[in-house]
Amino acid sequence: MAEKITLKRCLLFWIAPMSLLVLSAAPLGAEAQIYGLLGTGKADTDLDQVELDFGNDFQVGGGFNWLGGEGFRAGLGVEVNYFTGSDQFEDIDLDIDSTITSLNFVIESAGPIRPFVSAGVGLGHNDLSSRNTFDPEIRFDGEEFSFAYTVGGGLKAILGEVFLLGADFHYFRIQTDPEPIRLYRAAGIFGVKF
């Protein structure tokens, strides 16, 4: 599991797009938010008319937002989420690892307590592996990149005018072939703003 989170993956899915966003948005003088996500959830998809539910081992993520405006703030953000889960169908064990990088449009209220909503589009990178429980030598491994979109919202609290804490609920859909993968996440938010 840990070997999936490689330096190459971090550079491709997190550091590069976030750096581009910072460089493009810096002249705007907007409020910046850097945050992490730690939570749980589930994934499901259909395979040969059988619905597979992947129990969540863990889900982590992080992002960067630039927001501006009075009363309600609006802006763009980049977010990266990593999900891993497993399921069993008859005599086959299935494992899934998904990394989703999305460009999001975010609207949130100003003030110390901030409800927010966001929606975005991006790229999903999926590793799906299966193995026969009776003969582990019989296995299949697949990897693909797919279009993805996400929608959700939550609540943030500003502590000491700098720190962020909150809760986030999001739905992700990865357009894999032949059937899409659906991810559902509930996560805690922690970060800073400046």
C-alpha positions in Angstrom: 0.0 0.0 0.0 2.7 2.5 1.0 4.7 1.9 -2.1 1.9 3.3 -4.2 2.6 6.8 -2.8 5.8 7.4 -4.7 7.8 10.6 -5.3 6.7 10.5 -9.0 3.1 10.4 -8.0 3.4 13.3 -5.6 5.2 15.4 -8.2 2.6 14.5 -10.9 -0.6 14.8 -8.9 0.2 17.4 -6.2 3.2 19.6 -6.3 3.2 20.5 -10.0 -0.5 21.6 -10.3 -0.5 23.4 -7.0 2.7 25.3 -7.9 1.1 26.4 -11.2 -2.0 27.6 -9.3 0.1 29.6 -6.9 2.1 31.3 -9.6 -1.0 32.2 -11.6 -3.0 33.5 -8.7 -0.3 35.3 -6.7 -0.9 38.7 -8.3 -4.6 38.6 -7.3 -3.9 39.1 -3.6 -6.7 36.7 -2.6 -6.9 34.7 0.6 -4.9 31.5 0.4 -5.8 28.3 2.1 -3.5 25.2 2.4 -5.2 22.2 4.0 -5.0 18.5 4.6 -7.8 15.9 4.7 -8.0 12.7 6.6 -11.1 10.6 6.5 -13.0 7.5 5.6 -15.6 6.5 2.9 -16.4 3.8 0.4 -16.2 3.1 -3.3 -18.5 1.1 -5.6 -18.7 0.1 -9.2 -20.5 -2.5 -11.3 -18.7 -5.4 -12.9 -20.7 -7.8 -15.1 -23.9 -6.6 -13.5 -22.5 -7.2 -10.0 -22.1 -4.3 -7.7 -18.8 -4.2 -5.9 -18.4 -2.2 -2.6 -14.9 -1.4 -1.7 -14.6 -1.0 2.1 -12.4 2.0 2.9 -8.9 1.4 4.5 -8.2 5.1 4.6 -8.5 8.2 2.6 -6.1 11.2 2.6 -5.9 14.3 0.6 -4.9 17.9 0.5 -5.4 21.1 -1.4 -4.8 24.8 -2.0 -7.5 27.4 -2.5 -7.4 31.1 -3.6 -10.5 32.9 -2.6 -11.6 36.5 -2.9 -14.7 38.6 -2.3 -16.7 40.1 0.6 -19.5 38.3 2.5 -19.2 35.2 0.4 -15.8 34.3 -1.0 -15.3 32.5 -4.3 -12.3 31.2 -6.1 -10.4 28.2 -7.5 -8.5 25.4 -5.8 -6.5 22.3 -6.6 -7.2 19.2 -4.5 -5.6 15.8 -4.5 -7.2 12.7 -2.9 -5.9 9.2 -2.4 -8.2 6.3 -1.7 -7.6 2.7 -1.1 -10.1 -0.1 -0.5 -10.9 -3.8 -0.9 -13.8 -6.1 -1.6 -14.4 -9.9 -2.2 -16.6 -11.4 -4.9 -17.0 -15.2 -4.7 -13.4 -16.5 -4.7 -11.8 -13.3 -5.9 -10.2 -10.6 -3.7 -10.2 -7.1 -5.2 -8.1 -4.1 -4.3 -8.4 -0.6 -5.6 -6.1 2.4 -5.3 -7.3 5.7 -6.8 -5.6 9.1 -6.9 -7.9 12.0 -8.0 -6.5 15.4 -8.9 -9.2 18.1 -9.5 -9.5 21.8 -10.2 -12.4 23.0 -8.1 -14.6 26.1 -8.0 -15.2 26.9 -4.4 -17.8 29.2 -2.7 -17.7 29.8 1.1 -18.9 32.4 3.5 -16.6 34.9 5.2 -16.2 35.0 9.0 -15.0 32.6 11.6 -17.6 29.9 10.7 -17.7 29.1 7.0 -20.1 26.8 5.3 -18.8 26.0 1.8 -19.6 24.1 -1.4 -17.3 23.1 -4.2 -17.4 21.3 -7.6 -14.6 20.3 -9.9 -13.2 18.3 -12.7 -10.0 16.5 -13.0 -8.1 13.3 -13.6 -8.3 9.9 -11.8 -5.5 7.4 -11.7 -6.7 3.9 -10.8 -4.9 0.7 -9.9 -7.2 -2.3 -9.7 -5.9 -5.7 -8.8 -7.6 -9.1 -8.2 -6.4 -12.4 -7.1 -8.0 -15.9 -6.6 -8.2 -16.7 -2.9 -7.6 -20.4 -3.6 -4.7 -19.9 -6.0 -2.9 -16.5 -5.4 -0.8 -17.1 -8.6 -4.0 -16.4 -10.6 -4.2 -12.6 -10.5 -5.0 -9.5 -12.6 -3.6 -6.0 -12.4 -4.8 -3.0 -14.3 -4.0 0.7 -14.4 -5.6 3.6 -16.2 -6.1 7.3 -16.2 -9.7 8.6 -16.5 -11.8 11.8 -16.4 -13.3 12.5 -13.0 -15.5 15.0 -11.4 -16.5 15.9 -7.8 -19.1 17.8 -5.9 -19.5 18.4 -2.2 -19.3 20.8 0.7 -18.8 21.1 4.4 -18.0 23.5 7.2 -14.8 25.3 8.3 -13.9 27.1 11.5 -11.2 29.7 11.6 -9.1 29.6 14.8 -6.9 32.5 15.8 -7.4 34.0 12.3 -4.8 31.6 10.9 -5.8 27.9 11.5 -8.5 25.9 9.7 -10.5 23.0 11.2 -13.6 21.5 9.8 -15.5 18.7 8.1 -15.8 17.9 4.4 -18.2 15.6 2.5 -17.6 14.9 -1.1 -18.7 12.6 -4.0 -16.3 11.6 -6.7 -17.1 9.9 -10.0 -14.3 8.4 -12.1 -15.3 7.6 -15.7 -13.6 4.2 -16.0 -14.4 1.6 -18.7 -16.7 -0.2 -18.7 -18.4 1.2 -15.6 -17.6 4.3 -13.5 -16.1 4.1 -10.1 -18.0 6.1 -7.4 -16.3 7.4 -4.3 -17.9 8.8 -1.2 -15.8 10.6 1.4 -16.3 12.1 4.9 -13.1 13.8 6.2 -11.7 16.2 8.7 -10.0 19.3 7.5 -6.9 20.9 9.0 -4.8 23.7 7.6 -3.9 27.4 7.6 -4.9 30.5 5.7 -3.0 33.6 4.9 
